[in-house]
Amino acid sequence: MDSKTLIIQIITLISTLLSLAKAVDFDYPAVFNFGDSNSDTGELVAGLGWRLDLPNGQTYFKTPSGRPCDGRLVIDFLCTFLTLLMASRACILLILTSFSICFPNAKSIHFNVPSVFNFGDSNSDTGALISAGIESINPPYGQNYFQKPSGRYCDGRLIIDFLMDAMDLPFLNAYLDSIGLPSFREGSNFAAAGSTIRPANAASVSPFSFGVQVNQFLRFKKRVLQLLGKDKEIDKYLPMENFFEKGLYMFDIGQNDLAGAFYSKTFDEIVASIPSTLLEFETGLKRLYDQGARNFWIHNTGPLGCLPQNVAKFGTDRSKLDELGCVSSHNQAAKIFNLQLHALSKKLQGQYADSNFTYVDIYTIKYNLVGNYSRYGFEQPIMACCGYGGPPLNYDSRIACGQTSILNGTSVTAKGCNDSTEYVSWDGIHYTEAANQFVSSQILTGKYSDPPFSDKMPFLLKLKF
């Protein structure tokens, strides 16, 4: 079928639809579209980093527009003829961005680091998985600081939030969050809960593996560079071109690769898979370097065996627990992973002399917190604040924090504790805001980093809590 014939058929289809519309009131203020590639105006490209090169988009947009077509789709023609303002999420984002210019911009401040681009999992996800519609978060999540669920798997702020505050930068908006007048002037957060370094599969919680997050960044940067200079008002909400080179690239990912593997693999198999996992990570780092990234900030993975979720599943045999009550095998795997991650960081620093690779020992900080919790003002090192079942873990895999379910014929709710500042674990998987604040304060001492902090490090030490 040639293009002319196809156009005629599309116009015929539209004419038919319009004739049917005469009997219907189509005075709608908005359109929310659901479908596949027949009406995808950029979702696959934006969400999963899928590439669509020329000649896609050649006839109307003169450039690839995210549509698997040489120009416009049926949904585009329908919205044009029906005089509607919004055709899809991509258009909603554009309208919101234009609308946001009506609001005054925040006072400009000179930053030591102009921007941050973050990659990771739920330890630093500020709303990606929720914005993607994959999961929902209900109270008591977000109760302490935001006073409502904020897209974070925590009762309040995450480590990334405290670090951004220490750099005098605003909290990062999730790349996929298009609602609420998001500004990406000082960077963007590509981290998504459940994400892994390895490519996702059908059983994965999140489709946004590290490689996909890198693809999202590449599209983000390309789109920013296309928009910069075209509208001074919109420019206020986009990072400047040199921010991509001067910015800080932060990474906190790998926990789910290890924790998830224990459900189907032996300890030896998990250890044997670590080099290939880190090879995937190295590939992503190099892609970012090729795009101009020069300041890399890499968190290692924490003591997985101290999470109530893993203790409940793999710690029923007390002989498998260490002196702190953590699952030994999980922590041993994390240590091996971290040793190889540290070696990779050192290798890349030697390979790319024009860059800064900072390795941060999160494991030691968190394990020290669990082992010396009372010294730091905590009362419960392992038991979850928000959960069900009571001591010693207050965790039940059948009912997540904030949810109500029928267990053994009875309706039960996983509720939050009275004072989350007394707990290290929030929901059995993630840390409380109080614990995140402690970890952040230790990071900012500089003594858990390689190389340690100095005047040449990406940002100056500014303890504010």
Solvent accessible surface area in square Angstrom, and as a share of the most:
residue,aa,sasa,rsa
1,M,162,0.72
2,D,87,0.45
3,S,71,0.46
4,K,155,0.66
5,T,54,0.31
6,L,87,0.43
7,I,94,0.48
8,I,109,0.56
9,Q,92,0.41
10,I,35,0.18
11,I,97,0.49
12,T,77,0.45
13,L,83,0.41
14,I,5,0.02
15,S,58,0.37
16,T,68,0.40
17,L,64,0.32
18,L,53,0.26
19,S,58,0.38
20,L,118,0.59
21,A,14,0.11
22,K,177,0.75
23,A,100,0.78
24,V,78,0.45
25,D,105,0.54
26,F,74,0.31
27,D,123,0.64
28,Y,112,0.43
29,P,113,0.71
30,A,23,0.18
31,V,30,0.17
32,F,145,0.61
33,N,53,0.27
34,F,178,0.74
35,G,72,0.69
36,D,89,0.46
37,S,66,0.42
38,N,112,0.58
39,S,19,0.12
40,D,25,0.13
41,T,9,0.05
42,G,4,0.04
43,E,88,0.39
44,L,73,0.36
45,V,17,0.10
46,A,24,0.19
47,G,7,0.07
48,L,60,0.30
49,G,7,0.07
50,W,142,0.50
51,R,186,0.68
52,L,40,0.20
53,D,69,0.36
54,L,112,0.56
55,P,88,0.55
56,N,39,0.20
57,G,0,0.00
58,Q,89,0.39
59,T,76,0.44
60,Y,111,0.42
61,F,58,0.24
62,K,149,0.63
63,T,57,0.33
64,P,36,0.23
65,S,28,0.18
66,G,5,0.05
67,R,32,0.12
68,P,61,0.39
69,C,34,0.20
70,D,63,0.33
71,G,3,0.03
72,R,83,0.30
73,L,15,0.07
74,V,44,0.25
75,I,19,0.10
76,D,15,0.08
77,F,45,0.19
78,L,35,0.18
79,C,11,0.07
80,T,90,0.52
81,F,117,0.49
82,L,37,0.18
83,T,120,0.70
84,L,25,0.12
85,L,134,0.67
86,M,35,0.16
87,A,11,0.09
88,S,14,0.09
89,R,92,0.34
90,A,51,0.40
91,C,33,0.20
92,I,22,0.11
93,L,72,0.36
94,L,94,0.47
95,I,68,0.34
96,L,37,0.19
97,T,31,0.18
98,S,45,0.29
99,F,106,0.44
100,S,4,0.02
101,I,52,0.26
102,C,101,0.60
103,F,97,0.41
104,P,127,0.80
105,N,85,0.43
106,A,84,0.65
107,K,182,0.77
108,S,105,0.67
109,I,101,0.51
110,H,171,0.76
111,F,35,0.14
112,N,77,0.39
113,V,5,0.03
114,P,18,0.11
115,S,0,0.00
116,V,0,0.00
117,F,0,0.00
118,N,3,0.01
119,F,0,0.00
120,G,0,0.00
121,D,1,0.01
122,S,10,0.07
123,N,26,0.13
124,S,5,0.03
125,D,0,0.00
126,T,11,0.06
127,G,5,0.05
128,A,3,0.03
129,L,0,0.00
130,I,49,0.25
131,S,37,0.24
132,A,34,0.26
133,G,65,0.62
134,I,73,0.37
135,E,71,0.32
136,S,85,0.55
137,I,21,0.11
138,N,72,0.37
139,P,91,0.57
140,P,25,0.16
141,Y,16,0.06
142,G,1,0.01
143,Q,64,0.28
144,N,59,0.30
145,Y,96,0.36
146,F,47,0.20
147,Q,134,0.60
148,K,136,0.57
149,P,41,0.26
150,S,31,0.20
151,G,8,0.08
152,R,15,0.05
153,Y,19,0.07
154,C,0,0.00
155,D,0,0.00
156,G,0,0.00
157,R,53,0.19
158,L,6,0.03
159,I,9,0.05
160,I,6,0.03
161,D,1,0.00
162,F,3,0.01
163,L,1,0.00
164,M,0,0.00
165,D,53,0.28
166,A,0,0.00
167,M,8,0.03
168,D,52,0.27
169,L,9,0.04
170,P,71,0.45
171,F,61,0.25
172,L,8,0.04
173,N,47,0.24
174,A,3,0.02
175,Y,27,0.10
176,L,17,0.08
177,D,43,0.22
178,S,12,0.08
179,I,113,0.58
180,G,59,0.57
181,L,62,0.31
182,P,20,0.13
183,S,40,0.26
184,F,22,0.09
185,R,64,0.23
186,E,35,0.16
187,G,2,0.02
188,S,0,0.00
189,N,0,0.00
190,F,3,0.01
191,A,0,0.00
192,A,1,0.01
193,A,5,0.04
194,G,16,0.16
195,S,0,0.00
196,T,25,0.15
197,I,2,0.01
198,R,85,0.31
199,P,89,0.56
200,A,38,0.29
201,N,108,0.55
202,A,117,0.90
203,A,95,0.74
204,S,38,0.25
205,V,86,0.50
206,S,3,0.02
207,P,51,0.32
208,F,11,0.05
209,S,5,0.03
210,F,1,0.00
211,G,21,0.20
212,V,27,0.16
213,Q,0,0.00
214,V,0,0.00
215,N,39,0.20
216,Q,3,0.01
217,F,1,0.00
218,L,44,0.22
219,R,67,0.24
220,F,13,0.06
221,K,27,0.12
222,K,112,0.48
223,R,103,0.37
224,V,3,0.02
225,L,66,0.33
226,Q,63,0.28
227,L,45,0.22
228,L,43,0.21
229,G,66,0.63
230,K,157,0.66
231,D,55,0.28
232,K,176,0.75
233,E,65,0.29
234,I,25,0.13
235,D,28,0.15
236,K,76,0.32
237,Y,24,0.09
238,L,15,0.08
239,P,0,0.00
240,M,87,0.39
241,E,115,0.51
242,N,63,0.32
243,F,27,0.11
244,F,3,0.01
245,E,101,0.46
246,K,114,0.48
247,G,0,0.00
248,L,0,0.00
249,Y,0,0.00
250,M,4,0.02
251,F,2,0.01
252,D,17,0.09
253,I,9,0.05
254,G,0,0.00
255,Q,20,0.09
256,N,38,0.20
257,D,21,0.11
258,L,6,0.03
259,A,15,0.12
260,G,42,0.40
261,A,15,0.12
262,F,24,0.10
263,Y,116,0.44
264,S,96,0.62
265,K,89,0.38
266,T,81,0.47
267,F,65,0.27
268,D,109,0.57
269,E,90,0.40
270,I,1,0.00
271,V,37,0.21
272,A,77,0.60
273,S,23,0.15
274,I,1,0.00
275,P,74,0.47
276,S,53,0.34
277,T,5,0.03
278,L,11,0.05
279,L,111,0.55
280,E,62,0.28
281,F,4,0.02
282,E,14,0.06
283,T,67,0.39
284,G,4,0.03
285,L,2,0.01
286,K,61,0.26
287,R,82,0.30
288,L,0,0.00
289,Y,34,0.13
290,D,112,0.58
291,Q,71,0.31
292,G,19,0.19
293,A,1,0.01
294,R,56,0.20
295,N,24,0.13
296,F,2,0.01
297,W,0,0.00
298,I,2,0.01
299,H,10,0.04
300,N,4,0.02
301,T,5,0.03
302,G,7,0.07
303,P,3,0.02
304,L,1,0.01
305,G,0,0.00
306,C,5,0.03
307,L,11,0.05
308,P,1,0.00
309,Q,46,0.21
310,N,1,0.01
311,V,13,0.08
312,A,37,0.28
313,K,115,0.49
314,F,43,0.18
315,G,6,0.06
316,T,115,0.67
317,D,67,0.35
318,R,184,0.67
319,S,97,0.63
320,K,114,0.48
321,L,21,0.11
322,D,35,0.18
323,E,149,0.67
324,L,54,0.27
325,G,15,0.15
326,C,0,0.00
327,V,1,0.01
328,S,48,0.31
329,S,42,0.27
330,H,0,0.00
331,N,7,0.04
332,Q,84,0.37
333,A,0,0.00
334,A,0,0.00
335,K,92,0.39
336,I,36,0.18
337,F,1,0.01
338,N,10,0.05
339,L,128,0.64
340,Q,59,0.26
341,L,4,0.02
342,H,57,0.25
343,A,61,0.47
344,L,15,0.08
345,S,3,0.02
346,K,116,0.49
347,K,103,0.44
348,L,1,0.00
349,Q,58,0.26
350,G,65,0.62
351,Q,93,0.41
352,Y,34,0.13
353,A,96,0.74
354,D,88,0.46
355,S,4,0.03
356,N,66,0.34
357,F,6,0.03
358,T,1,0.01
359,Y,14,0.05
360,V,0,0.00
361,D,35,0.18
362,I,2,0.01
363,Y,18,0.07
364,T,58,0.34
365,I,0,0.00
366,K,12,0.05
367,Y,52,0.20
368,N,37,0.19
369,L,0,0.00
370,V,6,0.03
371,G,30,0.28
372,N,47,0.24
373,Y,68,0.26
374,S,82,0.53
375,R,174,0.63
376,Y,68,0.26
377,G,59,0.57
378,F,13,0.06
379,E,104,0.47
380,Q,59,0.26
381,P,28,0.18
382,I,19,0.10
383,M,22,0.10
384,A,0,0.00
385,C,1,0.00
386,C,1,0.00
387,G,10,0.10
388,Y,75,0.28
389,G,60,0.57
390,G,26,0.25
391,P,110,0.69
392,P,111,0.70
393,L,32,0.16
394,N,22,0.11
395,Y,41,0.16
396,D,24,0.13
397,S,94,0.61
398,R,143,0.52
399,I,6,0.03
400,A,53,0.41
401,C,9,0.05
402,G,19,0.18
403,Q,90,0.40
404,T,87,0.50
405,S,37,0.24
406,I,114,0.58
407,L,16,0.08
408,N,141,0.73
409,G,70,0.67
410,T,78,0.46
411,S,71,0.46
412,V,20,0.12
413,T,48,0.28
414,A,0,0.00
415,K,141,0.60
416,G,30,0.28
417,C,28,0.17
418,N,167,0.86
419,D,58,0.30
420,S,6,0.04
421,T,73,0.43
422,E,55,0.25
423,Y,28,0.11
424,V,3,0.02
425,S,4,0.03
426,W,0,0.00
427,D,11,0.05
428,G,0,0.00
429,I,52,0.27
430,H,17,0.08
431,Y,20,0.07
432,T,0,0.00
433,E,19,0.09
434,A,20,0.15
435,A,0,0.00
436,N,9,0.05
437,Q,61,0.27
438,F,25,0.10
439,V,0,0.00
440,S,0,0.00
441,S,24,0.16
442,Q,33,0.15
443,I,0,0.00
444,L,0,0.00
445,T,57,0.33
446,G,2,0.02
447,K,140,0.59
448,Y,41,0.16
449,S,9,0.06
450,D,39,0.20
451,P,60,0.38
452,P,84,0.53
453,F,43,0.18
454,S,65,0.42
455,D,134,0.69
456,K,183,0.77
457,M,23,0.10
458,P,20,0.13
459,F,12,0.05
460,L,88,0.44
461,L,90,0.45
462,K,65,0.27
463,L,96,0.48
464,K,106,0.45
465,F,75,0.31
